[in-house]
Structure formats: structure tokens, C-alpha cells
Amino acid sequence: MFDIGATELLVLAIVAILVIGPKDLPLALRTVGRWVSKIRQVSTHFRTGLDAMVREAEIEEMDKKWKERNAQIMADHPADEMGPLEASAPPPSAAEAKAAIAEANPPKPEGDDTPGKPASQPGLPLDERD
């Protein structure tokens, strides 16, 4: 960030010890740490605000493009091309529905029931274990 090398840090440490003194140096370093922390918080908050503004601008731009595209599609395909749907057959009555169900499901023979297996399932050789 600041491109400070090891020798420059050593010079800063020696100057800090000479100017501030070894007794007050921990307090000074804590104060500098708090300032750096505060600066980082402010820069993060600022960056977050800028990112939100950029996102809002991008969303508005995309919304504008979508509206233009929608208007173009609606102009290319006017509403009069879309006619009403053909009328479908009326729904079957209850009696017709019951008759269709009875026709689809024929009655079961009564003599084929085996204990332990439903009559609707076919018997497989692997299912029978005596």
C-alpha cells in the first residue's frame, strides 16, 4: 500500500523510540492503531456506498433495456394477431366420469387373492419363499 520496506520500518522505529520514548511508545502505537482502524472503517463504508450506487445504476440501465426490448416485441407482435382461443368441450358430468372410471378399472376376480400380497401386484418367483 505505502511500499515501506524493512529498512524504512527500522528507521521509523528508531525515530519513534528517540522522539516518543520507550515509556510512551505502547500508548502511541495503540493510538495509531485506532486511527488506522477508523480510517479502514470509513474507507469500507465509502466503498460500500459507491458499490451500492453502481449496482443501482446498473439495475436502472438493465430495467431501461428490458422495457425497450419489451416495447419492441410488443410492436413486432401486435395484440390483434392474438385471437381468442377456440372453445373447448364442456367438462364431463358426474355420471359420465363414474362410467369412465368403471370402464378403466374392471372388477377383480375373487378367487386369485393370496395372503400377504395385494391382488393388483403380479407374483414373481423371487417373492415366494416357503
C-alpha positions in Angstrom: 0.0 0.0 0.0 2.6 2.5 1.1 5.6 0.5 -0.2 7.5 0.7 3.1 10.5 -1.7 3.2 12.3 -3.3 6.2 15.0 -0.6 6.4 12.4 2.2 6.4 10.5 0.5 9.2 13.7 0.2 11.2 14.4 3.9 10.8 10.8 4.7 11.8 11.1 2.5 14.9 14.4 4.2 16.0 13.0 7.7 15.4 9.8 6.7 17.4 11.9 5.4 20.3 14.1 8.6 20.3 11.2 11.1 20.0 8.4 9.4 22.0 10.5 7.4 24.4 10.2 3.8 25.3 7.7 4.6 28.2 5.0 6.2 26.0 5.6 4.1 22.8 2.9 1.4 23.6 0.3 4.1 24.1 1.3 5.9 20.9 1.2 2.7 18.9 -2.3 1.9 20.3 -3.4 5.4 19.3 -2.0 4.9 15.8 -3.7 1.5 15.6 -7.1 3.1 16.5 -6.6 5.8 13.8 -5.8 3.2 11.2 -8.8 1.1 12.2 -11.0 4.2 12.0 -9.6 5.0 8.5 -10.3 1.5 7.4 -13.9 1.6 8.6 -14.5 4.9 6.9 -13.0 3.6 3.6 -15.0 0.4 3.8 -18.2 2.4 4.4 -17.4 4.7 1.5 -16.6 1.8 -0.8 -19.9 0.0 0.2 -21.8 3.2 -0.6 -20.1 3.5 -4.0 -20.8 -0.2 -4.8 -24.5 0.3 -3.9 -24.7 3.3 -6.2 -23.1 1.4 -9.1 -25.4 -1.5 -8.6 -28.5 0.8 -8.6 -27.3 2.4 -11.8 -26.7 -1.0 -13.4 -30.2 -2.1 -12.3 -31.8 1.0 -13.7 -29.9 0.5 -17.0 -31.0 -3.1 -17.3 -34.6 -2.1 -16.5 -34.5 0.5 -19.2 -33.1 -2.1 -21.7 -35.8 -4.6 -20.7 -38.5 -2.0 -21.2 -37.2 -1.0 -24.6 -36.9 -4.7 -25.6 -40.5 -5.4 -24.4 -41.8 -2.4 -26.3 -40.0 -3.6 -29.4 -41.5 -7.1 -29.0 -45.0 -5.7 -28.4 -44.6 -3.6 -31.6 -43.5 -6.5 -33.7 -46.4 -8.7 -32.5 -49.5 -6.6 -32.1 -52.4 -7.8 -30.0 -54.8 -8.3 -32.9 -52.6 -11.2 -34.1 -53.5 -12.9 -30.9 -57.1 -14.1 -31.4 -59.3 -15.8 -28.8 -58.8 -19.5 -28.1 -61.2 -22.0 -29.6 -64.0 -23.1 -27.3 -63.2 -26.4 -25.7 -65.6 -29.2 -25.0 -67.6 -28.8 -21.8 -66.4 -30.8 -18.8 -68.0 -34.3 -18.4 -70.9 -34.7 -16.0 -70.5 -36.8 -12.8 -72.3 -39.8 -14.3 -70.0 -39.8 -17.4 -66.9 -39.5 -15.1 -68.1 -42.5 -13.0 -68.8 -44.5 -16.1 -65.3 -43.8 -17.5 -63.7 -44.8 -14.2 -65.6 -48.0 -14.0 -64.6 -48.8 -17.6 -61.0 -48.1 -16.9 -60.9 -50.3 -13.7 -62.6 -53.6 -14.4 -63.7 -55.7 -11.3 -61.2 -58.1 -9.8 -61.8 -61.9 -9.8 -62.4 -63.1 -6.2 -60.5 -66.4 -6.2 -57.0 -65.1 -7.0 -56.2 -63.4 -3.7 -53.1 -64.7 -1.9 -52.4 -63.8 1.7 -49.7 -61.2 2.2 -49.7 -59.8 -1.3 -52.2 -57.4 -2.9 -54.1 -58.8 -5.8 -53.0 -56.0 -8.1 -49.3 -56.9 -8.0 -48.0 -59.7 -10.2 -46.4 -62.6 -8.5 -42.7 -63.0 -9.1 -40.7 -66.2 -8.4 -38.3 -64.4 -6.1 -41.2 -63.2 -3.9 -42.3 -66.7 -2.9 -40.2 -68.0 0.0 -41.5 -71.1 1.7 
